[in-house]
Amino acid sequence: MYAHLRQRSVRCGSAETLLYRPVMGNFPAVVTTGHDRPAVVADLSEGDLPEGDVTVDVSYSSLNYKDALAVTGRARIARRYPMVCGIDLAGTVTASQHPRWCPGDEVVVTGWGLSETHPGGYTTVQRLRSEWLMEKPSSMSLSQTMAVGTAGLTAALCVLALQKAGLSSGADVAVTGATGGVGSVAVALLSASGYPVTASTGKADSYQYLAALGASEVVDRKELAGGQQTALGPERWAGAVDSVGGPTLANLLARIAYGGAVAACGLAGGTRLPATMLPFILRNVSLLGIDSVRRPSSARAEAWGLIASALPLHNLDDITRIEPMSRLPALAEQMLAGQIRGRVVVDVHA
C-alpha cells in the first residue's frame, strides 16, 4: 500500500528526502484499553500507527495530571480504545509527506487530542498531522521542551492572557497550586518577567523550592482553599494564575484588585465554582479561561516564544526529573496523590 509513496520525493533545503520511510520492527508503547483499568506496555508495529503525514521518532514525553488519570484508569480520558497515552511528545521527524517538515527536524507536539482522539506520546514512534507540529526552540533541548510540555505551555498562555487583559508591569500576582507543573513554570515565568509573585501551596517543605523559582512570598493554600468563601475580600493581587479551581478560585476572585484578572486552567480542587457576581460587577474583575489543547498554532508559537525568551533554563532544570517510561504506573499514582513536585520528563526509550 505504500509503494507509490516510496517513489515520491521532495526537496528539503539541499537534501532530497523520501516522503515515506518504513518503520522497522516492533516498538513499545503505554496503552490504555479502558477507563476502568490501568494502562499496559504493549508492542506495536507500523500497522498500528494512525493516519498522519509526518512520522516522528519520539525521544521524550512528560507526565501531566491528565496523563496520570489515563495511565491509572481513574478517568475516561481516551475517547476510543485501545489508545496510546501521553498528551505531549518531542522528537525527530523521520518521514514527511508535507513540505514544511523534513527528516531530521526536531519538533514538539502538545495537546491536539493526543491520547484522547489520537494516539499519544508514550511510544518511541508516532505518526501525526503536520499542522500539529511546532519547531523546537533553538535555545532548548528536546528534554527541556518536555520539561515545559503542556503544563508549561499552559502557564505561558496564562501569563500572556493576563498581560493582554491589562496586567501592568511590576504588579503583584498570585499563583495557586504553585508546586505543580503549571504553577512551577508560572512562578518562574512571572518572576523572570518582573512581577512580584505570591505562591500558594499546601506543601510546607516547598517554601525554599518556590523561593528559588522567584516567589517573593509563599502562603499556605488554606488561606484560599479553607473556610467559608467570601464574596469580597481585601484587594490583594492585580492578577493570578489558578490551576486549582473550586473554592480556591472563588476566594482568589474575591481578593483581586479592581480591573484585575484571573487566568484559570485547572480543576484539581473541583469543578464547581462557589462564587458570587460581586467581583465581576463591583470590581470589574475578569475570569479568563485557558485551554491549551485546541489553541491555534499562532497562539502556541507566541507562548513558546515567551518561554524561550523569558523562562530561566536553570529554573526549568531545577524543577525537572527525567524518569523511564517503565515507571509511569507508579509515577501516575504519586501525581494523583499530590506527591510530585515540578515536572516529570518521560524518557520513552528507557
QUINOR-V988380 format. One line per field, one symbol per residue. ss: DSSP state (h for helix, s for strand, l for the rest). burial: # if it has 24 or more other ideal C-beta (glycine too) atoms within 12 Angstrom, else .. A space follows every 50 residues. Layout:
ss: ???
burial: ???
//
This chain:
ss: llhhhhllssssllssssllllllllsssssslllllllssssslhhhll lllsssssssssslhhhhhhhhllllllllllsslllsssssssssllll lllllssssslllslllsllllslsssslhhhlssllllllhhhhhhhhh hhhhhhhhhhhhhhllllllllssslllllhhhhhhhhhhhhllllssss sllhhhhhhhhhhlllsssslhhhhlllllllllllsssssslllhhhhh hhhllssssssssslllllllllllllhhhhhlllsssslllllllhhhh hhhhhhhhhhllhhhhhhlssssshhhhhhhhhhhhllllllssssslll
burial: ................#####.#...######..#..####..#....## .#######################..##..##################.. ###.############.#############.######..#.######### #############.#.#...#######################.###### ###..#..##.########.#.###...#..##..############### #######..##########...#.#...#...#.####.#.##.#...## .#######.####.###########.###.##..##...#########..
//
